[in-house]
Amino acid sequence: MRARRRFAECTLLGGLTLGVLGCAAPRSVNRIAYFPPPPSAPRAVRIAVFNGLGDLVTPHASFLERVRGGSIRPQVGTPAGIAYADGHLYVCDTAQNVVHDWNLGTGDARRIGDSGDVTLTKPVDVAVGSDGTVYVADSERGAVYAFDSSGRTVARFRQSRDGNYRPVSVAVHGDHLYVADIAAHVVDVFSTTEAKHITSIGKIGSEPGTFYFPMGVAHAADGKLAVADMMNARVQIFDASHAPVAAFGQPGNRYGDLGQPKHLDVGPDGVVFIADPEFGRIHLFDDRGRLLMLLGESDDPSAGAPMPMGVAVAHSLPPNVANRVPAGFNADYFVFTTDTVARRRISLFAIGKPN
C-alpha cells in the first residue's frame, strides 16, 4: 500500500490523471455489440462508436457553407469527461482544449472555451445545471468555470489552499456544485448562485468518508452523492448531509474488485456506471453495491474499452439517434463513455432488455 501511494503521488499529480494518450487516427465503428454476449440475454447494446458529430448525426451547415460547397466536421481529438443534457452532448477534448457542444437533434455544433474572456487549457470534466449553465473543470488552470448558453464565462469556482487546486470532476445537484480536488483529496461543495465555497467533504485517508485521490463525482436521483475514490479502489456513497452511508469495491482482480475507478454516473434505476482504465472496463453496480455486469468484456475487440475515462447517462435521446437501437431490444435509457487511447472513441450504449 505504501508503494502504491508513493507511485500515485509521484505520477497522478504530475499530469497523468488523464491516463496515456493514444496516437491512432480517429475512426468510426458502428458494429452492434451485446453485453453480456450471446447466449446470455443482453442487458446492454453498444449501438455506436464515434469521434465526430457527423459519425452519429448529419451536421448542420449554414446556407453560406452549403453555397461554398463546404461542410462542418466537428471532431474530438482526445475525449475525457462527458455530459448529456436536453439533447446536447458535451465532450471535454484535452487535445484541442475545448468542450464540444453537439446538438444531437439538429446537428448544430459549437466549441466552448477557445474564445472569449477565458481560454481553457486542460478541460477534464463537464456538468450541466438545470438552467443550462455549463460547468467545466480545468485541471491546469486550477478552477471550474461556468459558461452560459452563449459561451460567456459567468462564474469561477476555486478553493484557496496551500499548494495546487486540481479539479478533476464536477457534478451539479440543485444549486450546489460538487468538485473533486485530487490534490487535497476532498470534494468541495459550492453555491452555484453565489459562486461561494460552502463546505468540503472528506480528507486524505482510507477510512469511511475519506479519500485517496477522488476522481469522479455524480448524483443519484434520490440525491445521494457517489464518489470514485481512485487509489482506495472503491466508490463511496454519501447522503444529503454528506455522511458516508455505503461503499463498494476494493483492490483486487476478482469480479466486484476495482482497479482505478475514475469518472462515474448513476442511471435512473440507481445503477452506478464506473470507468476503470486499469481493468479497461465499465463496471455496473446496483444501488446495493452488487456487481451486475461489465461493459467492454465482449470477445469483439472493437467493443472493448482500453482506457475509459468519461461516463454520462442520458434518460432519452432524439429519435434520430435512439432509432439505432436494434429490433428486439427495448432501451430504458442510454450511456455515453469515452476512451483516451486506441481510436480515441466515444461509445453509446442502450441499457435495457430484450423485447
ZIFENHU-V516104 format. One record per backbone hydrogen bond with DSSP energy under -1.0 kcal/mol. CO is the residue of the C=O (numbers start at 1). NH is the residue of the N-H. If there is no record, write none. Layout:
co:nh
CO:NH
CO:NH
This chain:
co:nh
1:5
2:6
3:7
4:8
5:9
6:10
7:11
8:12
11:16
12:15
16:19
33:46
35:43
35:44
37:40
43:352
44:35
45:350
46:33
48:348
49:29
50:346
51:76
52:55
53:56
53:57
62:66
63:67
64:68
65:70
74:53
78:94
81:92
83:90
85:88
87:104
88:85
89:102
90:83
91:100
92:80
93:97
93:98
98:93
99:112
100:91
101:110
102:89
103:107
107:60
108:103
110:101
112:99
113:120
122:139
124:81
125:137
127:135
129:132
133:129
134:147
135:127
136:145
137:124
137:125
138:142
138:143
143:138
144:157
145:136
146:154
146:155
147:134
148:151
152:148
155:146
157:144
166:182
169:180
171:178
173:176
175:192
176:173
177:190
178:171
179:188
180:168
181:185
181:186
186:181
187:201
188:179
189:198
189:199
190:177
191:195
196:191
199:189
201:187
203:211
207:210
211:205
212:231
213:230
216:228
218:226
220:223
224:220
225:238
226:218
227:236
228:215
228:230
229:234
230:233
234:229
235:248
236:227
237:245
237:246
238:225
239:242
243:239
246:237
248:235
250:258
254:257
263:275
265:273
267:270
271:267
272:285
273:265
274:283
275:262
276:280
276:281
281:276
282:295
283:274
284:292
284:293
285:272
286:289
290:286
293:284
295:282
300:303
301:304
307:340
309:263
310:338
312:336
314:334
318:321
318:322
319:323
321:324
322:325
326:329
328:355
330:353
333:351
334:314
335:349
336:312
337:347
338:309
340:22
341:344
345:339
346:50
347:337
348:47
348:48
349:335
350:45
351:332
351:333
353:330
